[in-house]
Structure formats: structure tokens, C-alpha cells
Amino acid sequence: MITITDSDRLTYRLMTLEDGDLFYELDQDPAVMKHINGGKASTREDIETIALPRLAKYLNPEKGWGLWQVNEKSTQQFLGWILVRPYQFFSEQPHWHNLELGWRFKQITWGKGYATEAAQHILNALTEQSDATHFCAIAEEANLGSIAVMKKLGMEYVRSYTHHDPMGDWEVVYYEKNAAL
């Protein structure tokens, strides 16, 4: 079982299929959703029929795969989440030892270093507790905030490509780092 301890300002908990209200809450801000789907808020139906069933497919507490809820330590306010799953999980050839990290945080947290702190803390824990050989992240080229987090995590640009996903295809940049470095 992967354990994620608290970091300086944040606490972590692996989200479950009972957390639909938190998914919905986070996805109501058009700015948060801008680089996900063009700024459209998720409906309750989207959460129940798309987000939670997708999570159910890769949720694996033993391996630390899923969405790690991130809360502010002193208030326990929900700030967002960090995604952990094998890269290309929904393809015919998942990269089992290359863990994709992703993040979605409330707009009120932007520019405060929470995404970087949380992603780095989880990456460090996974480096020690998993068999991952690489970590990667993808984002739209225009998503400069996420790309800045990737760079702060020590990831380097590898390529741009069309990412194929059951939710649709989108143009992304791919960043990666070796887990041993």
C-alpha cells in the first residue's frame, strides 16, 4: 500500500468513488476547466457517468494509482487533486512503469505553489514506494501553468502529439523524467 504523508502545507487522501461531490465542486469553475474541455463546467451526470467510472478503472490503492485529494493542512479545505496512473492507461499498450501525473486545483490556489508541492511530494513517495521507472505529464501547449509545474518537477519536454483518449483527441506536449534522477 502506497502511503503519502503530509507535506509542509498539505494533507493527502486517495479519493474514492464516494467523492463525486468534490469532483463536481472543483469542475464548476470555467477557468479550472479551460484546458480540460474549453471551460465547460461538469454536470452531476458527467461526474456519475464519466469521471467516476474512469476513476474506477485505474484506482489501485496498492500501487498508489488514482486521484490524491489535496487539502490545506490547517483548515482541511479541499484544494484539488493529483492524478497518478500509468501513462496511456486507456490505450491498448499502457506504460505500466511510466506513471502519469496530473493536477487540477481550484483557481484560488493558483500561483501559491500548491500543485508543485503536492505533485513533488507524491512523486517522491512513489519513487520510494513503487516500481516506477519514469514520471510524465501532458498538457495543452497553451497551459503554461501546468507546463511550469512539469518543469519544476524536473520533467523535460519530449514531444508534442495528438493524445487519443476515450474522452476525445487533443493536442498536447509531453514531459518526462527518469525516476532515478
matplotlib code that plots the C-alpha trace (Angstrom):
import matplotlib.pyplot as plt

x = [0.0, 1.4, 1.4, 1.5, 2.4, 1.6, 3.9, 4.6, 1.2, -0.9, -2.5, -3.4, -6.0, -6.7, -10.1, -12.9, -15.9, -17.9, -16.2, -18.4, -19.4, -15.7, -15.2, -18.3, -17.3, -13.8, -15.2, -17.6, -15.1, -14.7, -11.1, -10.3, -11.9, -10.4, -7.6, -9.7, -12.7, -12.7, -14.2, -17.4, -18.5, -19.1, -22.7, -23.6, -24.3, -20.8, -19.4, -21.6, -21.3, -17.8, -15.4, -16.2, -16.4, -13.0, -11.5, -12.8, -10.8, -7.4, -8.0, -5.4, -4.5, -1.8, 0.1, -0.9, -2.9, -5.9, -6.7, -5.0, -7.2, -5.1, -6.3, -4.8, -3.3, -4.5, -8.1, -8.5, -10.1, -10.3, -7.9, -7.8, -6.2, -3.2, -3.7, -1.5, -1.9, 0.2, 0.8, -1.6, -3.7, -6.8, -4.8, -4.1, -0.5, -0.3, 3.2, 3.0, 6.3, 5.8, 3.4, 1.5, 0.9, -1.8, -3.4, -6.5, -6.7, -9.2, -8.4, -8.0, -4.8, -3.1, 0.3, 0.8, 2.9, 0.3, 0.3, 4.1, 4.3, 1.7, 3.0, 6.6, 5.6, 3.6, 6.3, 8.9, 6.7, 6.1, 9.8, 10.5, 7.4, 6.7, 8.4, 8.0, 11.0, 9.7, 7.2, 5.4, 2.7, 0.8, -0.9, -2.2, 0.7, -1.2, -1.5, 1.6, 0.7, 0.8, 3.9, 5.7, 4.8, 6.2, 9.5, 9.6, 9.3, 12.4, 10.5, 11.8, 10.0, 10.0, 7.4, 4.1, 1.5, -2.2, -3.3, -6.0, -8.4, -12.0, -13.0, -11.6, -8.4, -6.3, -3.0, -0.6, 3.0, 4.6, 7.2, 9.0, 11.7, 13.6, 12.6, 16.3, 17.3]
y = [0.0, 3.4, 5.9, 9.7, 11.6, 15.2, 17.8, 21.3, 22.8, 20.0, 16.7, 13.8, 11.1, 8.7, 9.7, 7.1, 6.6, 8.3, 11.7, 12.8, 16.0, 17.1, 16.3, 18.4, 21.3, 21.5, 21.3, 24.2, 27.0, 27.7, 28.8, 25.4, 23.6, 25.9, 23.5, 20.4, 21.0, 24.6, 25.9, 23.9, 23.1, 19.4, 18.3, 15.9, 13.4, 14.0, 13.1, 10.0, 8.6, 9.7, 10.8, 8.2, 5.2, 6.3, 6.6, 3.1, 1.6, 2.8, 3.2, 1.0, 1.8, -0.8, 0.9, 4.5, 4.9, 7.2, 10.8, 12.0, 14.6, 17.6, 19.7, 22.7, 21.3, 23.8, 24.2, 20.8, 22.9, 20.8, 22.4, 19.9, 16.6, 14.9, 12.2, 9.1, 6.3, 4.5, 6.6, 5.7, 3.7, 3.8, 2.6, -0.9, -0.6, 1.1, 2.1, 0.3, 1.7, 5.3, 7.0, 9.9, 12.8, 15.3, 18.0, 20.1, 22.8, 25.5, 28.8, 30.4, 28.2, 29.2, 30.9, 29.7, 26.6, 24.0, 22.0, 21.8, 21.0, 18.2, 16.7, 16.8, 15.2, 12.4, 11.9, 11.5, 9.0, 7.0, 7.0, 5.3, 3.0, 2.0, 0.3, 3.3, 4.0, 7.3, 10.0, 12.1, 14.7, 16.0, 19.4, 21.6, 23.7, 26.8, 25.6, 27.4, 26.9, 23.1, 23.2, 25.3, 22.7, 19.9, 21.9, 22.4, 18.6, 18.2, 16.9, 17.8, 18.3, 15.2, 15.8, 17.3, 14.9, 14.2, 12.4, 9.8, 9.2, 7.8, 11.4, 12.8, 13.6, 16.7, 18.3, 18.1, 18.5, 15.5, 16.0, 13.2, 12.5, 9.4, 8.2, 7.6, 11.2]
z = [0.0, -1.0, 1.8, 1.2, 4.4, 4.9, 3.3, 4.7, 3.9, 2.6, 3.5, 1.1, 0.8, -2.1, -3.4, -3.7, -5.8, -3.0, -3.7, -6.5, -4.7, -4.6, -8.3, -9.1, -6.8, -8.5, -12.0, -11.7, -12.4, -16.1, -15.6, -14.0, -16.9, -19.6, -20.6, -19.9, -22.2, -23.2, -19.9, -19.6, -16.1, -15.4, -14.7, -12.0, -14.8, -16.2, -12.8, -12.3, -15.9, -16.9, -14.2, -11.5, -13.9, -15.4, -11.9, -11.1, -13.9, -12.7, -8.9, -7.2, -3.6, -3.5, -6.3, -5.4, -8.6, -8.5, -7.6, -4.5, -2.7, -1.6, 1.4, 3.1, 6.3, 8.9, 7.6, 5.8, 2.9, -0.3, -2.8, -5.7, -6.7, -8.1, -10.7, -10.7, -13.3, -15.9, -19.0, -21.8, -19.4, -21.6, -24.7, -25.8, -24.6, -21.2, -19.9, -16.6, -15.2, -16.5, -14.1, -15.5, -13.0, -13.5, -11.4, -11.1, -8.4, -7.5, -9.0, -5.5, -5.1, -8.4, -8.0, -4.5, -5.2, -4.1, -7.3, -7.3, -3.6, -3.9, -7.2, -6.0, -2.6, -4.3, -6.9, -4.2, -2.3, -5.5, -6.3, -2.9, -2.7, -6.3, -9.3, -11.5, -13.8, -15.2, -14.4, -17.1, -17.6, -20.5, -21.1, -23.9, -25.2, -24.1, -20.5, -19.2, -15.6, -15.9, -18.0, -15.3, -12.7, -15.0, -15.3, -11.5, -11.1, -13.2, -16.2, -19.7, -22.9, -25.1, -27.8, -29.0, -30.3, -30.6, -27.4, -28.1, -25.2, -25.0, -24.0, -27.3, -29.0, -28.1, -29.0, -26.1, -25.0, -23.2, -20.5, -18.7, -16.1, -15.1, -11.6, -10.8, -11.3]

ax = plt.figure().add_subplot(projection="3d")
ax.plot(x, y, z, "-o")
ax.set_aspect("equal")
plt.show()
